[in-house]
Amino acid sequence: MLGAGVVGRRIAAELSRLSVPYRLASRHGSPDRGEGVLTADAFDSTALAATFAGARVVINAAGPLRETAAPVLTAALAAGAHYVDVGGEQATLQALYEHHESTVRRAGLIALPGAGLDCVLGDLATAWAAQHLCGVEDAGDTVRTTPAPRLAEDRPLDEVTVTYVFDDLALSAGSQRALFGAVGARAMMWRRDRWEPGVTPALSRRRVNAGSAMGGERDAIAHPAGDVITIPRYLAANSVTSYVSTTRDPASGMLLRLLSTAASMLPKAAQGVLAPYAPPEADLERARFAVIAQVRRGFSAAQLTVRGSDPYRTTAVIAAWCARALASRGPGPTGMRAPAELFRAQPWLRELAAAAELTIEPSWGA
């Protein structure tokens, strides 16, 4: 595994808890990160080759993923290893699918980018809700051994929306750098048969009900989540969009929309003057979240909500469990895969929920 920061340390702890053998590497090696940590820079192909030799799966938790994903993926494939990363950055996911999908398939391996809270949960929740809406029974092994047919091809869904809701959210220094790197970018959305740039956040907002424990109805603004890239791979829909809400206060929500709009107008060079802050661990652990997947076709709709706390531990559990599943799996689909293309949504989401102490709330009896 590459990366020994906030998420990397948590992934290592989860792998140890699961009794999965691993090697941990970071740019700084042991002096800054603890005993037994190898030194390997994401941009040093020779060091990566030595670190990844003999690995079944490479987990990339080294940020920013917009810079490290491609070289680490390339090195993993060269070592004959499956690839998993923890990023849900929309632009990074799209670039990986566009530029590396055929290479991964030819290698006979799996690449699962976005194996964290902000892609896997929304992707699987959407797949489960869509299966319910379409009356599809998706039975079989949890880790797929055959490719999944694309849902709703004969009659696409009208609308798919994934909303991320947070209370008391604190971002690690790595997450802040990823956010700074997105300065000037707009959220993409899926419209019928293509990805299109979305409007500015101030002009693209919706009301979402996250439940009484998270303040009931609140504002959410457009958000460049990775689900918008992964969901159209297995689900036919006229619209796929994503939103985020980080405050219950309407006045603060208005300020967030204004700041987001201003950020979309800043040049990329602005990210270089923004300095991250390392919050205390207790602040990271205190955060609560809900991921709300909503699907609609005509007058029929379904919603599935996943709730939890401590987003960084949740991401670590997801990445570790996905990596373990890939390391032990037999024959099956290869190439770049969305979470729901690799795992059956209902049983895998239940397994992750049990491991990460999440609750699942479908709008139908399940």
C-alpha positions as CSV (number, residue, x, y, z in Angstrom):
1,M,0.0,0.0,0.0
2,L,1.3,3.5,-0.9
3,G,0.5,6.3,1.5
4,A,0.9,6.6,5.3
5,G,-1.2,9.7,5.9
6,V,-4.6,10.0,7.7
7,V,-6.3,7.4,5.4
8,G,-3.2,5.3,4.9
9,R,-2.7,4.7,8.6
10,R,-6.4,3.8,9.0
11,I,-6.2,1.3,6.1
12,A,-3.2,-0.3,7.6
13,A,-5.0,-0.7,10.9
14,E,-8.0,-2.3,9.1
15,L,-5.8,-4.7,7.1
16,S,-4.1,-5.7,10.4
17,R,-7.5,-6.3,12.0
18,L,-8.5,-8.5,9.0
19,S,-5.1,-10.4,9.3
20,V,-4.3,-9.4,5.7
21,P,-0.5,-9.2,5.1
22,Y,0.6,-5.9,3.6
23,R,3.6,-3.7,3.0
24,L,3.3,0.0,3.7
25,A,5.2,2.6,1.7
26,S,5.3,6.4,1.7
27,R,7.4,9.1,0.2
28,H,9.2,9.7,3.5
29,G,9.6,6.1,4.6
30,S,10.2,5.1,8.2
31,P,11.8,8.3,9.7
32,D,8.5,10.3,9.6
33,R,6.0,7.5,9.4
34,G,7.0,4.8,11.8
35,E,9.0,1.6,11.7
36,G,8.6,-0.8,8.8
37,V,7.4,1.9,6.3
38,L,9.2,1.6,3.0
39,T,10.4,4.6,1.0
40,A,8.7,4.9,-2.4
41,D,7.7,8.1,-4.2
42,A,4.7,7.9,-6.5
43,F,6.7,9.4,-9.3
44,D,9.7,7.0,-9.0
45,S,8.9,4.1,-11.2
46,T,12.0,2.1,-10.0
47,A,11.1,2.5,-6.4
48,L,7.4,1.6,-7.1
49,A,8.5,-1.6,-9.0
50,A,10.6,-2.7,-6.0
51,T,7.8,-1.9,-3.5
52,F,5.0,-3.6,-5.6
53,A,6.9,-6.8,-6.5
54,G,4.9,-9.8,-5.5
55,A,1.8,-7.8,-4.5
56,R,-1.7,-9.1,-5.4
57,V,-3.3,-5.7,-4.9
58,V,-1.9,-2.1,-4.7
59,I,-3.9,0.4,-2.6
60,N,-3.1,4.0,-3.5
61,A,-3.7,6.4,-0.6
62,A,-1.0,8.9,-1.6
63,G,-2.4,12.2,-2.5
64,P,-3.2,14.2,-4.4
65,L,-4.7,11.5,-6.5
66,R,-5.0,13.7,-9.5
67,E,-1.2,13.5,-9.7
68,T,-0.5,10.0,-8.2
69,A,-3.3,7.8,-9.6
70,A,-1.9,7.4,-13.2
71,P,1.7,6.6,-12.3
72,V,0.8,4.3,-9.4
73,L,-1.8,2.5,-11.6
74,T,0.8,2.0,-14.3
75,A,3.3,0.6,-11.8
76,A,0.7,-1.7,-10.3
77,L,-0.2,-3.2,-13.7
78,A,3.5,-3.7,-14.5
79,A,3.8,-5.7,-11.2
80,G,0.8,-7.8,-12.1
81,A,-1.3,-6.4,-9.3
82,H,-4.9,-5.2,-9.1
83,Y,-5.3,-1.4,-8.3
84,V,-7.5,0.3,-5.7
85,D,-7.5,3.9,-4.7
86,V,-9.4,6.0,-2.2
87,G,-10.2,9.1,-4.2
88,G,-13.6,10.2,-5.4
89,E,-12.3,13.1,-7.4
90,Q,-14.5,13.3,-10.5
91,A,-11.9,14.6,-12.9
92,T,-9.4,12.0,-11.8
93,L,-11.8,9.2,-12.2
94,Q,-12.9,10.3,-15.6
95,A,-9.2,10.6,-16.8
96,L,-8.4,7.1,-15.5
97,Y,-11.3,5.6,-17.3
98,E,-10.6,7.5,-20.5
99,H,-6.8,6.8,-20.7
100,H,-6.2,3.5,-18.9
101,E,-9.3,1.2,-19.3
102,S,-8.0,-0.7,-22.3
103,T,-4.6,-1.1,-20.7
104,V,-6.1,-2.6,-17.5
105,R,-8.3,-5.0,-19.5
106,R,-5.4,-6.2,-21.7
107,A,-3.4,-6.9,-18.5
108,G,-6.3,-9.1,-17.2
109,L,-6.5,-7.2,-14.0
110,I,-8.9,-5.0,-12.1
111,A,-8.6,-1.3,-11.4
112,L,-11.1,0.1,-8.8
113,P,-10.6,3.8,-8.4
114,G,-12.8,5.7,-6.0
115,A,-12.9,3.0,-3.3
116,G,-13.9,5.3,-0.5
117,L,-16.9,6.9,1.1
118,D,-17.4,9.4,-1.7
119,C,-17.8,7.0,-4.5
120,V,-18.4,3.4,-3.4
121,L,-21.3,4.2,-1.0
122,G,-23.2,6.4,-3.5
123,D,-22.5,4.0,-6.4
124,L,-23.7,0.9,-4.6
125,A,-26.7,2.7,-3.0
126,T,-27.8,3.8,-6.4
127,A,-27.4,0.4,-7.9
128,W,-29.5,-1.2,-5.1
129,A,-32.2,1.5,-5.4
130,A,-32.3,1.1,-9.2
131,Q,-32.6,-2.6,-9.0
132,H,-35.6,-2.2,-6.7
133,L,-37.2,0.3,-9.0
134,C,-36.6,-1.9,-12.1
135,G,-37.7,-5.1,-10.3
136,V,-34.4,-6.7,-10.9
137,E,-33.2,-9.6,-8.7
138,D,-29.4,-9.5,-8.7
139,A,-28.5,-12.9,-7.2
140,G,-25.1,-14.7,-7.1
141,D,-21.7,-14.3,-5.6
142,T,-21.0,-11.0,-3.8
143,V,-17.9,-10.5,-5.9
144,R,-19.1,-10.9,-9.5
145,T,-17.7,-13.8,-11.6
146,T,-19.5,-12.6,-14.8
147,P,-20.1,-9.1,-16.1
148,A,-23.3,-7.4,-15.0
149,P,-25.9,-6.5,-17.6
150,R,-26.5,-2.7,-17.8
151,L,-29.7,-1.8,-16.0
152,A,-32.7,-0.1,-17.6
153,E,-31.3,-0.3,-21.2
154,D,-34.8,-0.8,-22.6
155,R,-36.3,2.1,-20.5
156,P,-33.8,4.5,-19.0
157,L,-34.4,6.1,-15.7
158,D,-35.4,9.8,-15.8
159,E,-33.2,11.0,-12.9
160,V,-30.5,9.7,-10.6
161,T,-29.2,12.0,-7.8
162,V,-26.6,11.2,-5.2
163,T,-26.3,13.7,-2.3
164,Y,-23.5,13.8,0.4
165,V,-24.6,15.3,3.7
166,F,-22.1,16.1,6.4
167,D,-22.3,17.5,9.9
168,D,-19.2,18.7,11.8
169,L,-17.0,17.9,8.8
170,A,-13.2,18.4,9.2
171,L,-10.9,17.8,6.3
172,S,-7.5,16.3,6.5
173,A,-4.5,18.1,5.0
174,G,-4.6,15.7,2.0
175,S,-8.3,16.3,1.4
176,Q,-7.8,20.1,1.6
177,R,-5.1,19.8,-1.1
178,A,-7.5,17.8,-3.3
179,L,-10.1,20.5,-2.8
180,F,-7.5,23.2,-3.6
181,G,-6.6,21.3,-6.8
182,A,-10.3,21.5,-7.9
183,V,-10.3,25.3,-7.9
184,G,-11.7,26.5,-11.2
185,A,-13.4,23.2,-12.0
186,R,-17.1,22.7,-12.4
187,A,-19.0,19.6,-11.5
188,M,-19.8,17.3,-14.4
189,M,-23.3,15.8,-15.0
190,W,-24.6,13.0,-17.1
191,R,-27.2,14.1,-19.7
192,R,-28.7,11.2,-21.7
193,D,-25.6,9.8,-23.4
194,R,-22.7,12.1,-22.4
195,W,-21.0,14.0,-19.6
196,E,-21.5,17.7,-19.7
197,P,-20.1,20.6,-17.5
198,G,-22.6,21.6,-14.9
199,V,-23.7,25.1,-14.0
200,T,-22.0,27.0,-11.2
201,P,-23.0,25.8,-7.7
202,A,-25.0,28.9,-6.9
203,L,-27.3,28.1,-9.8
204,S,-27.5,24.4,-9.1
205,R,-28.9,23.5,-5.8
206,R,-31.6,21.4,-4.3
207,R,-33.3,20.7,-1.0
208,V,-32.6,17.3,0.6
209,N,-34.0,15.7,3.7
210,A,-31.2,14.0,5.6
211,G,-33.5,12.9,8.5
212,S,-34.2,14.5,11.8
213,A,-30.8,13.6,13.3
214,M,-29.1,15.7,10.7
215,G,-31.5,18.6,10.7
216,G,-34.2,17.5,8.3
217,E,-34.4,19.5,5.1
218,R,-31.3,21.5,4.1
219,D,-29.7,23.0,1.1
220,A,-27.2,21.1,-1.1
221,I,-25.1,22.4,-3.9
222,A,-23.6,20.8,-7.0
223,H,-20.7,18.6,-6.2
224,P,-18.1,16.9,-8.5
225,A,-18.6,13.4,-7.0
226,G,-17.1,10.3,-8.7
227,D,-20.5,8.6,-8.8
228,V,-21.4,10.7,-11.8
229,I,-18.6,9.0,-13.7
230,T,-19.3,5.4,-12.4
231,I,-23.1,5.1,-12.4
232,P,-23.7,5.5,-16.2
233,R,-21.4,2.5,-16.8
234,Y,-24.0,0.1,-15.4
235,L,-27.3,2.1,-15.4
236,A,-29.1,3.8,-18.3
237,A,-30.4,7.2,-17.1
238,N,-31.3,10.5,-18.7
239,S,-29.7,12.4,-15.9
240,V,-27.1,11.7,-13.2
241,T,-26.0,14.5,-10.8
242,S,-24.4,14.8,-7.4
243,Y,-24.7,17.3,-4.6
244,V,-23.2,18.1,-1.2
245,S,-24.5,19.7,2.0
246,T,-22.0,20.7,4.7
247,T,-24.2,22.9,6.9
248,R,-27.7,23.0,8.3
249,D,-27.8,26.8,8.5
250,P,-29.5,28.4,5.4
251,A,-27.3,31.6,5.8
252,S,-24.1,29.5,5.9
253,G,-25.4,27.6,2.9
254,M,-25.8,30.8,0.9
255,L,-22.3,31.8,1.8
256,L,-21.0,28.4,0.7
257,R,-22.7,28.8,-2.7
258,L,-21.2,32.2,-3.1
259,L,-17.7,30.9,-2.2
260,S,-18.1,27.9,-4.5
261,T,-19.1,30.2,-7.4
262,A,-16.1,32.5,-6.7
263,A,-13.8,29.5,-6.6
264,S,-15.0,28.3,-10.0
265,M,-13.8,31.6,-11.5
266,L,-10.3,31.4,-9.9
267,P,-7.3,30.4,-12.1
268,K,-5.6,27.1,-11.4
269,A,-2.5,28.9,-10.2
270,A,-4.5,30.0,-7.2
271,Q,-4.2,26.6,-5.6
272,G,-0.5,27.1,-5.1
273,V,-1.1,29.9,-2.5
274,L,-3.6,27.9,-0.4
275,A,-2.1,26.2,2.7
276,P,-3.7,23.1,4.3
277,Y,-4.4,22.9,8.0
278,A,-4.0,19.6,9.9
279,P,-7.0,19.3,12.2
280,P,-6.9,17.2,15.4
281,E,-7.8,13.5,15.1
282,A,-10.8,14.0,17.3
283,D,-12.2,16.5,14.8
284,L,-11.9,14.0,12.0
285,E,-13.6,11.3,14.0
286,R,-16.5,13.5,15.1
287,A,-17.9,14.1,11.6
288,R,-21.2,12.5,10.7
289,F,-22.5,11.8,7.2
290,A,-25.4,10.5,5.1
291,V,-25.2,9.4,1.5
292,I,-28.6,9.6,-0.2
293,A,-29.2,7.9,-3.5
294,Q,-32.4,8.8,-5.3
295,V,-33.7,7.3,-8.5
296,R,-36.8,8.1,-10.5
297,R,-38.6,6.8,-13.5
298,G,-41.9,8.5,-14.4
299,F,-44.0,8.6,-11.2
300,S,-42.0,5.8,-9.5
301,A,-39.1,6.6,-7.2
302,A,-36.8,4.9,-4.7
303,Q,-34.4,6.2,-2.2
304,L,-31.6,4.6,-0.2
305,T,-29.7,6.4,2.6
306,V,-26.5,5.2,4.1
307,R,-25.5,6.9,7.4
308,G,-22.3,6.8,9.5
309,S,-19.6,8.7,11.3
310,D,-15.9,9.2,11.0
311,P,-15.6,9.5,7.2
312,Y,-11.8,8.7,7.1
313,R,-12.2,5.4,9.0
314,T,-15.2,4.6,6.8
315,T,-13.1,5.1,3.7
316,A,-10.3,3.0,5.2
317,V,-12.7,0.1,5.9
318,I,-14.1,0.3,2.3
319,A,-10.6,0.3,0.7
320,A,-9.3,-2.5,2.9
321,W,-12.3,-4.7,2.3
322,C,-12.3,-4.1,-1.5
323,A,-8.6,-4.9,-1.6
324,R,-9.0,-8.1,0.3
325,A,-11.9,-9.2,-1.9
326,L,-9.7,-8.6,-5.0
327,A,-6.7,-10.4,-3.6
328,S,-8.8,-13.5,-2.9
329,R,-11.2,-13.5,-5.9
330,G,-11.1,-16.1,-8.6
331,P,-12.0,-15.6,-12.3
332,G,-14.2,-12.7,-13.2
333,P,-14.6,-9.4,-15.1
334,T,-11.4,-7.4,-15.7
335,G,-10.6,-3.8,-16.6
336,M,-11.5,-0.6,-15.0
337,R,-14.7,-1.2,-13.0
338,A,-17.3,0.8,-11.2
339,P,-18.1,-0.6,-7.7
340,A,-21.4,-2.0,-8.8
341,E,-19.8,-3.6,-11.8
342,L,-17.5,-5.6,-9.5
343,F,-19.7,-6.2,-6.5
344,R,-23.4,-7.0,-6.1
345,A,-24.8,-3.9,-4.5
346,Q,-27.1,-5.3,-1.8
347,P,-24.9,-7.9,-0.1
348,W,-21.7,-5.9,-0.5
349,L,-23.2,-2.8,0.9
350,R,-24.5,-4.8,3.9
351,E,-21.0,-6.3,4.5
352,L,-19.4,-2.8,4.4
353,A,-22.1,-1.4,6.7
354,A,-21.5,-4.1,9.3
355,A,-17.7,-3.5,9.1
356,A,-17.8,0.3,9.2
357,E,-20.8,0.6,11.6
358,L,-23.1,2.1,9.0
359,T,-26.9,2.1,8.9
360,I,-28.9,1.5,5.7
361,E,-32.3,3.0,5.2
362,P,-34.2,2.1,2.1
363,S,-37.5,3.8,1.2
364,W,-39.0,0.4,0.6
365,G,-39.1,-2.7,2.8
366,A,-35.8,-4.5,2.6
